């Protein structure tokens, strides 16, 4: 255990053994607290090692000697494993695990929804993050995480570019209509609002994150926007084709309803409580009642 000899006398052996136990306990407790705080799958062996050390420290001299004689091999294995875990708990490795969890939570699920296929790296990360082999296989976690992040970014960039091109084309098609020259620019801008807000040219998604820092758009948001484009474009063209009185007094005012005004766009629906959903629905209901009384035309955004 120590790599050196002690006097072959019960009290001397017990004293050295307990001294070692106290030193090991002092070094292990911070690692155990860190592992628990981070929810790493190395808590159990560290906790068991601390329990063994507590038993040594609280034992009488003769019990210490018997414990050392009977359990010395298993105690050495516990000690070696605890040292490996403590060496594993570096800032770099902690960051690898945090990034892996973020990619698994933020990117892999949305990527699977967008492509219809789950990445095998997601299963690898999920398995290793709950495995006692995590310290020895941390590089596998890092590699799998980088692959998920790269796949998400590639898919996000592709779909983001497609969304911009599609919405930009729809906006230009609206502006090219001859009827645009005879309508109020403010009205035209208001009708184009849902299209303009989605014609975003640039984006910035932090590593292992899912959403654009400026707009909050995720990969699934972009997919939904592409699906929504035909309806938004048809609505804008339909508004443009409506007959208008030259004085402009008979046209009903336009009201744009944004669901984001009632429910935060970036919060997953699963995170909402029942009363929050009920409250949002009630607010939307009252809004619609009011607009109906005012005879407003409505565009959904």
SEMAR-365766 format. One record per residue (C-alpha): residue number from 1; residue in three letters; x, z, y. Coordinates in steps of 0.02 Angstrom, whole numbers. Layout:
N
SITE    nr   rest        X        Z        Y
SITE   NUM    ALA        X        Z        Y
...
//
This chain:
301
SITE    nr   rest        X        Z        Y
SITE     1    UNK        0        0        0
SITE     2    UNK      141       45      121
SITE     3    UNK      287      -50       48
SITE     4    UNK      393      107       43
SITE     5    UNK      413      262      -66
SITE     6    UNK      352      438      -29
SITE     7    UNK      390      604     -112
SITE     8    UNK      310      621     -282
SITE     9    UNK      211      770     -226
SITE    10    UNK       23      780     -211
SITE    11    UNK       11      838      -31
SITE    12    UNK      142      712       29
SITE    13    UNK       54      568      -58
SITE    14    UNK     -116      622       10
SITE    15    UNK      -48      644      186
SITE    16    UNK       28      469      189
SITE    17    UNK     -129      394      112
SITE    18    UNK     -243      475      242
SITE    19    UNK     -125      426      382
SITE    20    UNK     -139      246      323
SITE    21    UNK     -329      262      311
SITE    22    UNK     -345      327      488
SITE    23    UNK     -236      186      556
SITE    24    UNK     -333       54      460
SITE    25    UNK     -499      127      517
SITE    26    UNK     -444      125      699
SITE    27    UNK     -400      -59      685
SITE    28    UNK     -552     -110      583
SITE    29    UNK     -692      -29      684
SITE    30    UNK     -673     -146      835
SITE    31    UNK     -672     -297      718
SITE    32    UNK     -828     -232      631
SITE    33    UNK     -917     -208      797
SITE    34    UNK     -869     -383      852
SITE    35    UNK     -927     -461      688
SITE    36    UNK    -1094     -372      702
SITE    37    UNK    -1118     -424      883
SITE    38    UNK    -1082     -605      839
SITE    39    UNK    -1185     -597      678
SITE    40    UNK    -1040     -665      576
SITE    41    UNK    -1052     -664      385
SITE    42    UNK     -901     -549      372
SITE    43    UNK     -988     -387      416
SITE    44    UNK    -1013     -327      237
SITE    45    UNK     -831     -327      179
SITE    46    UNK     -775     -243      341
SITE    47    UNK     -912     -111      328
SITE    48    UNK     -866      -78      146
SITE    49    UNK     -683      -59      195
SITE    50    UNK     -728       66      330
SITE    51    UNK     -833      165      205
SITE    52    UNK     -685      171       86
SITE    53    UNK     -572      229      226
SITE    54    UNK     -695      365      277
SITE    55    UNK     -697      426       98
SITE    56    UNK     -507      439       97
SITE    57    UNK     -498      530      263
SITE    58    UNK     -628      658      211
SITE    59    UNK     -559      691       36
SITE    60    UNK     -453      835      -25
SITE    61    UNK     -273      803      -76
SITE    62    UNK     -307      796     -263
SITE    63    UNK     -454      678     -237
SITE    64    UNK     -346      565     -130
SITE    65    UNK     -216      553     -267
SITE    66    UNK     -348      517     -400
SITE    67    UNK     -428      386     -287
SITE    68    UNK     -261      302     -258
SITE    69    UNK     -220      304     -443
SITE    70    UNK     -389      241     -501
SITE    71    UNK     -440      124     -360
SITE    72    UNK     -273       73     -285
SITE    73    UNK     -289     -110     -336
SITE    74    UNK     -465     -132     -267
SITE    75    UNK     -418      -39     -108
SITE    76    UNK     -272     -156      -82
SITE    77    UNK     -387     -306     -104
SITE    78    UNK     -508     -232       23
SITE    79    UNK     -367     -203      144
SITE    80    UNK     -298     -380      125
SITE    81    UNK     -471     -455      152
SITE    82    UNK     -499     -347      306
SITE    83    UNK     -333     -406      378
SITE    84    UNK     -382     -587      348
SITE    85    UNK     -548     -561      437
SITE    86    UNK     -466     -474      584
SITE    87    UNK     -344     -619      599
SITE    88    UNK     -492     -738      594
SITE    89    UNK     -585     -654      739
SITE    90    UNK     -489     -743      877
SITE    91    UNK     -565     -814     1036
SITE    92    UNK     -534     -990      972
SITE    93    UNK     -626     -962      808
SITE    94    UNK     -767     -869      895
SITE    95    UNK     -790    -1020     1009
SITE    96    UNK     -792    -1136      859
SITE    97    UNK     -935    -1037      782
SITE    98    UNK    -1029    -1029      947
SITE    99    UNK    -1012    -1217      971
SITE   100    UNK    -1069    -1246      792
SITE   101    UNK    -1223    -1140      817
SITE   102    UNK    -1262    -1229      980
SITE   103    UNK    -1244    -1401      902
SITE   104    UNK    -1350    -1349      754
SITE   105    UNK    -1485    -1276      865
SITE   106    UNK    -1483    -1397     1011
SITE   107    UNK    -1426    -1564      943
SITE   108    UNK    -1450    -1585      757
SITE   109    UNK    -1638    -1553      757
SITE   110    UNK    -1672    -1673      901
SITE   111    UNK    -1556    -1804      828
SITE   112    UNK    -1649    -1796      662
SITE   113    UNK    -1815    -1816      754
SITE   114    UNK    -1750    -1966      850
SITE   115    UNK    -1669    -2058      705
SITE   116    UNK    -1778    -1997      562
SITE   117    UNK    -1623    -1943      467
SITE   118    UNK    -1536    -1775      455
SITE   119    UNK    -1347    -1772      469
SITE   120    UNK    -1257    -1701      316
SITE   121    UNK    -1142    -1607      436
SITE   122    UNK    -1291    -1501      490
SITE   123    UNK    -1314    -1439      312
SITE   124    UNK    -1127    -1405      298
SITE   125    UNK    -1126    -1300      456
SITE   126    UNK    -1282    -1206      407
SITE   127    UNK    -1207    -1161      239
SITE   128    UNK    -1037    -1108      305
SITE   129    UNK    -1106    -1002      448
SITE   130    UNK    -1191     -891      320
SITE   131    UNK    -1050     -893      194
SITE   132    UNK     -914     -766      163
SITE   133    UNK     -796     -915      152
SITE   134    UNK     -813     -945      339
SITE   135    UNK     -640     -877      385
SITE   136    UNK     -550     -992      262
SITE   137    UNK     -658    -1145      304
SITE   138    UNK     -669    -1131      493
SITE   139    UNK     -587    -1301      517
SITE   140    UNK     -726    -1382      416
SITE   141    UNK     -851    -1304      536
SITE   142    UNK     -756    -1371      686
SITE   143    UNK     -746    -1547      613
SITE   144    UNK     -931    -1551      567
SITE   145    UNK     -978    -1487      740
SITE   146    UNK     -878    -1624      826
SITE   147    UNK     -965    -1755      720
SITE   148    UNK    -1138    -1691      767
SITE   149    UNK    -1092    -1685      951
SITE   150    UNK    -1021    -1862      946
SITE   151    UNK    -1174    -1929      854
SITE   152    UNK    -1292    -1847      978
SITE   153    UNK    -1197    -1913     1127
SITE   154    UNK    -1192    -2090     1058
SITE   155    UNK    -1378    -2089     1022
SITE   156    UNK    -1417    -2008     1190
SITE   157    UNK    -1313    -2136     1285
SITE   158    UNK    -1394    -2281     1192
SITE   159    UNK    -1572    -2221     1220
SITE   160    UNK    -1537    -2167     1400
SITE   161    UNK    -1472    -2340     1442
SITE   162    UNK    -1623    -2418     1357
SITE   163    UNK    -1741    -2307     1456
SITE   164    UNK    -1659    -2350     1621
SITE   165    UNK    -1660    -2537     1587
SITE   166    UNK    -1842    -2534     1530
SITE   167    UNK    -1907    -2431     1675
SITE   168    UNK    -1802    -2524     1803
SITE   169    UNK    -1873    -2688     1738
SITE   170    UNK    -2051    -2618     1749
SITE   171    UNK    -2022    -2559     1928
SITE   172    UNK    -1953    -2727     1980
SITE   173    UNK    -2100    -2816     1897
SITE   174    UNK    -2218    -2709     2001
SITE   175    UNK    -2125    -2743     2162
SITE   176    UNK    -2121    -2930     2127
SITE   177    UNK    -2311    -2939     2129
SITE   178    UNK    -2379    -3030     2281
SITE   179    UNK    -2511    -2895     2305
SITE   180    UNK    -2377    -2766     2344
SITE   181    UNK    -2346    -2845     2514
SITE   182    UNK    -2524    -2807     2568
SITE   183    UNK    -2532    -2623     2522
SITE   184    UNK    -2469    -2465     2603
SITE   185    UNK    -2290    -2427     2552
SITE   186    UNK    -2329    -2243     2534
SITE   187    UNK    -2466    -2281     2409
SITE   188    UNK    -2352    -2399     2314
SITE   189    UNK    -2215    -2268     2305
SITE   190    UNK    -2338    -2138     2243
SITE   191    UNK    -2401    -2252     2105
SITE   192    UNK    -2223    -2294     2056
SITE   193    UNK    -2174    -2109     2053
SITE   194    UNK    -2191    -2085     1864
SITE   195    UNK    -2086    -2241     1835
SITE   196    UNK    -1955    -2199     1966
SITE   197    UNK    -1928    -2024     1899
SITE   198    UNK    -1884    -2095     1729
SITE   199    UNK    -1771    -2234     1791
SITE   200    UNK    -1619    -2119     1791
SITE   201    UNK    -1455    -2213     1787
SITE   202    UNK    -1329    -2072     1761
SITE   203    UNK    -1332    -1919     1650
SITE   204    UNK    -1223    -1771     1607
SITE   205    UNK    -1247    -1677     1444
SITE   206    UNK    -1123    -1533     1418
SITE   207    UNK    -1032    -1524     1251
SITE   208    UNK    -1142    -1462     1108
SITE   209    UNK    -1294    -1457     1224
SITE   210    UNK    -1450    -1563     1211
SITE   211    UNK    -1514    -1584     1389
SITE   212    UNK    -1457    -1675     1544
SITE   213    UNK    -1401    -1547     1673
SITE   214    UNK    -1491    -1635     1815
SITE   215    UNK    -1658    -1683     1738
SITE   216    UNK    -1670    -1572     1584
SITE   217    UNK    -1708    -1726     1479
SITE   218    UNK    -1664    -1714     1294
SITE   219    UNK    -1650    -1854     1169
SITE   220    UNK    -1830    -1828     1115
SITE   221    UNK    -1886    -1827     1298
SITE   222    UNK    -1807    -1999     1319
SITE   223    UNK    -1890    -2062     1160
SITE   224    UNK    -2058    -1999     1226
SITE   225    UNK    -2027    -2085     1393
SITE   226    UNK    -1995    -2251     1306
SITE   227    UNK    -2157    -2231     1209
SITE   228    UNK    -2249    -2189     1370
SITE   229    UNK    -2185    -2339     1469
SITE   230    UNK    -2321    -2464     1419
SITE   231    UNK    -2457    -2344     1475
SITE   232    UNK    -2372    -2302     1640
SITE   233    UNK    -2337    -2485     1677
SITE   234    UNK    -2515    -2535     1635
SITE   235    UNK    -2581    -2398     1748
SITE   236    UNK    -2473    -2455     1894
SITE   237    UNK    -2520    -2638     1871
SITE   238    UNK    -2702    -2591     1851
SITE   239    UNK    -2699    -2495     2015
SITE   240    UNK    -2619    -2644     2100
SITE   241    UNK    -2755    -2761     2035
SITE   242    UNK    -2897    -2655     2102
SITE   243    UNK    -2994    -2733     2248
SITE   244    UNK    -2961    -2647     2414
SITE   245    UNK    -3057    -2639     2576
SITE   246    UNK    -2952    -2702     2720
SITE   247    UNK    -2986    -2543     2816
SITE   248    UNK    -2933    -2438     2669
SITE   249    UNK    -3076    -2314     2695
SITE   250    UNK    -3167    -2341     2530
SITE   251    UNK    -3020    -2318     2413
SITE   252    UNK    -3015    -2154     2319
SITE   253    UNK    -2858    -2051     2347
SITE   254    UNK    -2731    -2049     2206
SITE   255    UNK    -2677    -1886     2123
SITE   256    UNK    -2530    -1874     2003
SITE   257    UNK    -2544    -1737     1873
SITE   258    UNK    -2380    -1678     1797
SITE   259    UNK    -2390    -1573     1641
SITE   260    UNK    -2226    -1495     1694
SITE   261    UNK    -2322    -1407     1832
SITE   262    UNK    -2416    -1308     1700
SITE   263    UNK    -2287    -1286     1562
SITE   264    UNK    -2097    -1285     1586
SITE   265    UNK    -2032    -1452     1522
SITE   266    UNK    -1872    -1386     1445
SITE   267    UNK    -1946    -1241     1347
SITE   268    UNK    -1989    -1278     1164
SITE   269    UNK    -2174    -1261     1129
SITE   270    UNK    -2135    -1140      986
SITE   271    UNK    -2066    -1016     1114
SITE   272    UNK    -2232     -999     1207
SITE   273    UNK    -2349     -855     1171
SITE   274    UNK    -2534     -886     1141
SITE   275    UNK    -2584     -812     1309
SITE   276    UNK    -2459     -923     1401
SITE   277    UNK    -2531    -1080     1320
SITE   278    UNK    -2708    -1022     1357
SITE   279    UNK    -2662     -989     1538
SITE   280    UNK    -2584    -1162     1558
SITE   281    UNK    -2738    -1245     1483
SITE   282    UNK    -2852    -1148     1599
SITE   283    UNK    -2750    -1198     1752
SITE   284    UNK    -2758    -1381     1699
SITE   285    UNK    -2946    -1366     1670
SITE   286    UNK    -2975    -1297     1845
SITE   287    UNK    -2864    -1433     1919
SITE   288    UNK    -2965    -1570     1834
SITE   289    UNK    -3130    -1493     1889
SITE   290    UNK    -3070    -1490     2069
SITE   291    UNK    -3009    -1671     2063
SITE   292    UNK    -3174    -1727     1990
SITE   293    UNK    -3268    -1645     2132
SITE   294    UNK    -3153    -1730     2257
SITE   295    UNK    -3177    -1898     2169
SITE   296    UNK    -2990    -1922     2151
SITE   297    UNK    -2908    -2053     2043
SITE   298    UNK    -2781    -1978     1923
SITE   299    UNK    -2615    -2034     1854
SITE   300    UNK    -2536    -1931     1716
SITE   301    UNK    -2350    -1894     1725
//
